[in-house]
């Protein structure tokens, strides 16, 4: 986000727009306008402003991982051998090159990173761990958690009214 322009504070209508777009990113501007009680021109202007101010980061389709052959969800704790800025920078740069890593978060606590990945099965995970995870810069130890059942999975953010 540009430091020159600060985002406008969200009002109730902005929040309703954000909730509507999270529910259906393909909603037509006309239907969105009706849903939030604005004219189509006003609704479009608000969506453009919310995008410009980076409240809206983009749009994407949610895909079915099972149908795509990557139904096994795995979380991995990563502990680095040293915690210096140089090691963090190397790890951060290296992880970007691996599209099978869905998310990677630096965390506080008993380990350094939490990784979320999807693979076909345990054999595919074992291959991923040996080819990718254990070859990342600075990795000392990993702990793997294979998900048995996804109880709730959502990318939606809670937009308080």
ABEGO torsion letter per residue (X at the ends): XBAABBBBBBBAAAAAAAAAAAABAABBAAAAAAAAGBBAAAAAAAAAAAAAAGABAEBBBBBBAAAAGBABBBBBBBBBABBBAAAAAAAAAAAAABAABABBBBBBEABABBBBBBBABAAAAAAAAAAAAAABBGBABBBBBBBABBABBBABBBBBX
